[in-house]
Amino acid sequence: MAHIERNPVYQQLNNLLRSSLAEDYSRGDRFMTEREISEKYRVSRATANKALASLVSEGLIEFRRGIGTFVRRDVIDYDVRSLVSFTEKAKAAGKKPTTELVTFGEISASEVESAVSEKLQLPDDALLWEMERIRLADRVPVIYEHRYVVKSLCPRLTRAQACGSLYRAWTDLHGLHIAGADEVIRAVLLNTAEARHLQVPARSPGLEVTAVGNVDEQQPLWWERTLYRGDQYEFHTRLGPIQSATPARGVLRLSNEADIQARSASE
């Protein structure tokens, strides 16, 4: 029988449970109950409960009311430090990626919001590819994406290419070198139309990424607004050491009454 010898008990228990998850359980398996943890590791029920709550908050297990606690299905991680194809990320999580192309066509820069054309640094007569895509993992929709792409940089982009990895098409077929992207990430509540695309209830939590992607010499290639299902995605990054006298880079977004009314109207 496993036994915890030294303090801090809570931290040791968390480490033991994580090791057990990795070594003894598979996705979807029923996990130990509070009582079973208490008996196996000789800790109080309160300590066992706290450890279970911690594993739930970390997304390692999930509690199903009236049924029990289960090892959570794999989520797909989003690395905020680099551009990685959804196709590759889904496969790395053991899932089969597919794409549903909702819309695909040509549009003039004069027809899009001025903020988009300004970000893409385009005159009004420039042409763009416009597309809406739903990205699925094991046939579960996890991403809804609305994207504009500068047509002159990839004039022979096709519907078939848009149904797969755009990163791969741009680099392998169009000879473009993707230099990176500038992104803004924030938490949102999905409106009715967005939730329908992602097959979740309206006002479900999601993560919104708005981004401008660039090719060499910081020339804009695409603008996108992408919504990620909050129950299917985790955003990962690694922070460096503490630095002093570094200006803050975050922006506090304050919602005013007009923002709230506009959001409600879109629902």
C-alpha positions in Angstrom: 0.0 0.0 0.0 1.4 3.4 -1.0 2.1 5.7 1.9 3.1 9.4 2.1 5.9 9.9 4.6 6.7 13.6 4.7 5.1 17.0 4.3 3.8 18.8 2.4 1.2 16.0 2.1 -0.9 17.8 -0.4 1.9 18.4 -2.9 3.2 14.8 -2.6 -0.3 13.5 -3.2 -0.7 15.6 -6.3 2.5 14.3 -7.7 1.6 10.7 -6.9 -1.8 11.1 -8.6 -0.3 12.6 -11.7 2.1 9.7 -12.0 -0.7 7.3 -11.5 -2.7 9.0 -14.3 0.2 8.7 -16.7 1.1 5.1 -15.9 -2.1 3.3 -14.9 -4.9 5.0 -16.8 -6.1 5.7 -20.3 -8.3 8.4 -21.7 -11.9 7.8 -20.6 -11.1 5.5 -17.7 -12.9 5.9 -14.4 -10.5 7.5 -11.8 -10.3 6.8 -8.1 -12.9 8.3 -5.8 -12.1 10.5 -2.8 -12.5 7.6 -0.5 -10.3 5.3 -2.5 -7.5 8.0 -2.6 -7.9 8.5 1.1 -7.5 4.8 1.8 -4.7 4.1 -0.7 -2.5 7.0 0.3 -3.5 7.2 4.0 -4.6 10.9 3.8 -7.7 12.7 5.0 -10.8 12.9 2.9 -10.4 16.7 2.8 -6.8 16.3 1.4 -8.0 13.8 -1.2 -10.9 16.1 -2.2 -8.5 19.0 -2.6 -6.2 16.9 -4.8 -9.1 15.8 -7.0 -10.3 19.4 -7.4 -6.7 20.4 -8.4 -6.6 17.7 -11.1 -10.0 18.8 -12.4 -8.8 22.5 -12.6 -5.7 21.4 -14.5 -7.9 19.6 -17.1 -6.5 16.1 -16.3 -9.7 14.6 -15.1 -13.4 15.6 -15.3 -16.3 15.1 -12.9 -19.6 13.8 -14.3 -22.4 14.5 -12.0 -24.0 11.3 -10.7 -21.5 9.1 -12.5 -18.0 9.7 -11.1 -14.6 11.1 -12.1 -13.0 10.1 -15.3 -9.6 10.7 -17.1 -10.3 13.6 -19.4 -10.2 13.2 -23.2 -7.1 14.7 -24.8 -7.3 18.4 -25.5 -5.4 20.1 -28.3 -2.8 22.6 -27.2 -2.1 25.9 -28.9 1.5 27.1 -28.5 1.4 30.9 -28.4 5.2 31.1 -29.1 5.1 29.7 -32.7 2.9 28.9 -35.6 2.0 25.2 -35.8 -0.5 23.7 -38.2 -3.8 22.6 -36.7 -3.4 19.3 -38.7 -0.2 18.6 -36.9 -1.5 19.5 -33.5 -4.6 17.4 -33.9 -2.5 14.4 -35.0 -0.1 14.9 -32.0 -3.1 14.7 -29.7 -4.1 11.4 -31.3 -7.0 12.8 -33.2 -8.0 12.7 -36.9 -8.2 16.3 -38.3 -10.7 17.3 -41.0 -11.9 20.6 -42.4 -15.4 21.8 -43.4 -15.2 24.7 -45.8 -18.2 26.9 -45.1 -17.4 29.6 -47.7 -14.6 30.2 -50.1 -14.3 33.0 -52.7 -12.8 36.2 -54.0 -13.6 39.6 -52.5 -12.4 43.2 -53.0 -10.6 44.9 -50.2 -13.2 47.7 -50.5 -15.9 45.2 -49.3 -14.3 44.2 -46.0 -14.1 46.2 -42.8 -11.6 49.1 -43.0 -9.7 47.7 -40.0 -9.0 44.5 -41.9 -7.8 46.2 -45.1 -5.6 48.6 -43.0 -4.0 45.6 -41.2 -3.3 44.0 -44.6 -2.0 47.3 -45.9 -4.1 47.1 -49.1 -5.7 49.6 -51.5 -9.4 49.3 -52.1 -9.0 47.7 -55.5 -6.8 44.8 -54.1 -8.3 41.3 -54.2 -8.6 38.9 -51.3 -9.5 35.3 -50.8 -12.2 35.0 -48.1 -12.9 31.8 -46.4 -14.8 30.4 -43.4 -13.6 27.1 -42.1 -14.6 24.7 -39.3 -11.8 22.5 -38.1 -12.7 19.2 -36.6 -10.8 16.6 -34.5 -12.3 13.1 -34.6 -15.4 14.7 -36.2 -15.9 17.1 -33.3 -15.8 20.8 -34.3 -13.1 22.6 -32.3 -12.3 25.8 -34.3 -14.4 28.2 -36.3 -12.3 30.5 -38.5 -12.9 33.5 -40.7 -9.9 34.5 -42.8 -8.9 36.9 -45.5 -5.8 36.2 -47.6 -4.0 38.6 -50.0 -4.7 37.1 -53.4 -1.7 38.5 -55.2 0.7 36.5 -52.9 -1.1 33.2 -53.7 -3.2 33.8 -56.8 -3.7 30.0 -57.5 -5.1 29.1 -54.1 -7.8 26.5 -54.5 -10.8 25.2 -52.5 -9.0 21.9 -52.1 -6.0 23.6 -50.6 -8.3 25.6 -48.2 -9.7 22.3 -47.0 -6.3 21.2 -45.8 -3.4 22.9 -44.1 -3.0 26.4 -45.4 0.5 26.6 -43.9 1.6 23.6 -45.9 0.0 24.9 -49.1 1.6 28.3 -48.8 5.1 26.9 -48.2 5.1 23.8 -50.4 2.9 24.9 -53.3 3.1 28.7 -53.4 6.7 29.2 -52.4 6.0 31.5 -49.5 8.1 31.8 -46.3 5.8 32.4 -43.3 7.7 34.8 -41.0 5.2 34.8 -38.2 2.0 36.4 -36.9 0.9 39.1 -34.5 -1.9 37.8 -32.3 -4.4 39.1 -29.8 -6.0 36.4 -27.6 -9.1 37.0 -25.3 -11.9 35.0 -23.7 -15.3 35.4 -25.2 -18.9 34.0 -24.9 -19.9 32.5 -28.3 -23.0 34.0 -29.9 -25.8 31.9 -31.4 -24.3 31.6 -34.9 -20.8 30.9 -33.6 -22.0 28.3 -31.1 -24.0 26.6 -33.9 -20.8 26.2 -36.0 -19.0 24.7 -33.0 -22.0 22.6 -31.8 -22.2 24.0 -28.3 -24.9 26.0 -26.5 -25.0 29.7 -27.1 -22.9 31.8 -24.7 -20.5 28.9 -24.1 -17.0 30.1 -23.3 -14.4 30.3 -26.1 -11.0 31.7 -26.9 -10.8 34.3 -29.7 -7.6 34.9 -31.6 -7.4 37.8 -34.1 -4.1 37.7 -36.0 -2.2 39.1 -38.9 0.2 36.7 -40.5 3.3 37.9 -42.4 5.7 36.6 -45.1 9.3 37.9 -45.5 10.0 41.5 -44.6 6.8 41.7 -42.6 4.5 41.8 -45.6 1.0 40.9 -44.5 -0.4 37.7 -46.0 -3.6 37.0 -44.0 -6.0 38.4 -41.4 -8.1 36.0 -39.3 -10.5 35.9 -36.5 -10.6 32.4 -35.0 -12.7 31.0 -32.2 -11.6 28.0 -30.2 -13.9 25.8 -28.1 -13.0 26.4 -24.5 -13.5 22.7 -23.6 -11.3 21.4 -26.4 -8.3 23.7 -26.4 -5.5 24.7 -24.0 -3.2 27.6 -24.7 0.4 26.9 -23.7 3.4 29.2 -23.3 6.7 29.3 -21.3 7.6 32.4 -19.4 11.2 33.5 -18.9 12.8 34.7 -15.6 11.5 37.7 -13.7 12.7 41.0 -15.2 12.5 44.4 -13.7 11.8 47.7 -15.5 10.0 45.9 -18.3 7.0 47.8 -19.6 3.7 46.0 -19.4 2.6 44.5 -22.7 -0.9 43.4 -21.8 -4.0 45.6 -22.5 -6.9 45.8 -20.2 -10.0 45.6 -22.3 -12.9 47.5 -20.8 -16.4 46.7 -22.0 -18.7 49.7 -22.2 -22.5 49.7 -22.7 -22.2 50.0 -26.5 -20.0 46.9 -26.7 -22.5 44.9 -24.6 -25.4 46.1 -26.7 -23.6 45.3 -30.0 -22.7 41.8 -28.7 -26.3 41.2 -27.6 -27.6 42.3 -31.0 -25.3 39.9 -32.8 -26.9 37.0 -30.9 
